[in-house]
Amino acid sequence: MEKDKFKLILKNKKAFFNYEIIEELECGIELVGTEVKSVRMGRVSFGDSYITIKDNTLELIAFTIQPYSHGSVFNHQGDRKRRLLAHKQEVKKFKRKVESKGMTIVPLEIYLKGNLIKMKIALARGKAVYDKKNAIKERDLNKDARRELKMLNY
């Protein structure tokens, strides 16, 4: 039952705010050398990362994995392009939707599944400014409501 263990390393909160998530996909990530140890330590950041499709493969761009602290001269480069591992049919389906409907592919979260490092990516459409303002307004109202309930329970 070791493969059923799930440990979230990092979630891309910015993607949920800036994009409307249409469809999600779990895929592997091709890592080299000391990158695995850095990811397990949580030394990653999404920043403004995105995913492109080139020659029917997914490429993760602008995703930073900090160099491993105990690495030697063979330490990895922090912000290189990384290949994502997904089935060919899934990649083709995402490619069709990106080309026809003007959507983008963004990484949502990176996590450990058993002893494998996986990434959840999503087909997304950018939100308009007024949608973002409504999201902020709704979040603030929910926060105020929770605060009021907490005060009533005392």
N, C-alpha and C positions, 0 to 999 in steps of 0.2 A: 504493500500500500504506500510505498515511498513516493510514487509518481503523483499521488493525489494531493501532496502537500503544496500549498500555494503561499508565497510570500511576496507581497507587493513591495517593490523597491522604490518606484517613483511614479507619480501620476501627473499628467500634463493638464493642470487646471486651466491654463490659458487657452487650450484648444476648446474646452467645453464652453468658455466664455465667448471666444471669437467665432466659433463655427457651430452650425447646426449639424449634428451627427446623423448621417443617413444610414450607413451600414458599417458594421464592425467585422474585423478579421483578426484571428490570432496567427502569428507567424514567428518563426525562429529568426535569430540574428546571428550573422557570421562574425565571430570575434577571433582575434589573434592574440597569442602570447599572454601578456599580463592584463589584457582588457577584462578577462573573466574575473580576476581577483579584484580589480577596481570596481566592477559592477556589483559584485557580491558585497563590497564594503559600502556601496551606495554613493560612490563618487561620480555621479552622472548628472547631466542637466539637459533639458529639452531646448531651452532658449527659443529660437525661431526655427526649429527643425521642421522639415517636411520630407515627403517621399516622392520620387519621380520614378517613371517606368522607362527603362532603357533596355532594348533587345529582349523584351519579355521577362525582365528581372526587376525587382523592386530595389531601389537605392535610397538609403537613408542619408540625408544631407543635413549638415549643421547640428548634429547630435554630438555632444561633447562627453567623452569619458576621460576623466583626469588620469594622468600617468600614475602608475602604481608606486606607492611610496618606497617599497623595498626592491623596486626593479633596478636592473643594471643598465648597461649600455644597450641592451636589447629591449628596452621599454618601448611601448607603442606610441604612435602619434595621436594626440588627443582628439582632433577634429577631422579625421579622414572620412571619406565616404564608406558606408558599410552596406553590404548586401543583405537583404531580408529574404528569408527562405519561405516560400509559399508554393502551393500547387499551381501548375501552368494555367489551368482553367480559371482559377480564382484571379490570377494576375490578368488574364485576358478580359475577364468580366469587369474588373476595376478599370482597365485601360479603355474599354468601350465607353464606360460611363464618364470618365474624365474627359475624353475627347468629344463626346457628343453633348454633354450637359454642362460643361464648364465647371466641374467640381474639382476638388483637390483632395489629396490623401495626406492625412496628418497622423503622427504617432500619439496614442492616448496614454499608454502606461507600459512600464517595463517591470517584469516580475520573474520570480523563480517558480518553476513548476517541476517539482521533484528536484533533480540536479541540473535541469535545463533552463537556459535563460530565454524567455519568450517576450514578445512585444505585441501589444494589441494596437492595431492601426484602424483607421476609419476613413471612409469616404465621406467628405464633408462639404457643405456649402457655406460660404461666408455670411455672417449675420450683418444686417444693416445697423446703422448707428442707433436708431430708435429701438430696435430689438435689444441691443446691449443696455440701453437706458432702462427699459422695462425689466430686464433681468436684475439690474442693480436695485431698482425700486422694490421688486418682489423679495429679493434677498433681505433688504433692510426691514421690510414689513414683517417677514418671518422672524427675524432676529428680535424685533421689538415685541412680537407676540410671545416668543419663548421667554423673554425677560419678564414680561408681565405675569405669565404663568408661574415662573419661578418665585416672583415676589408674593403671589397669592398663596403659594404652598407653604410659606414660612409662618 
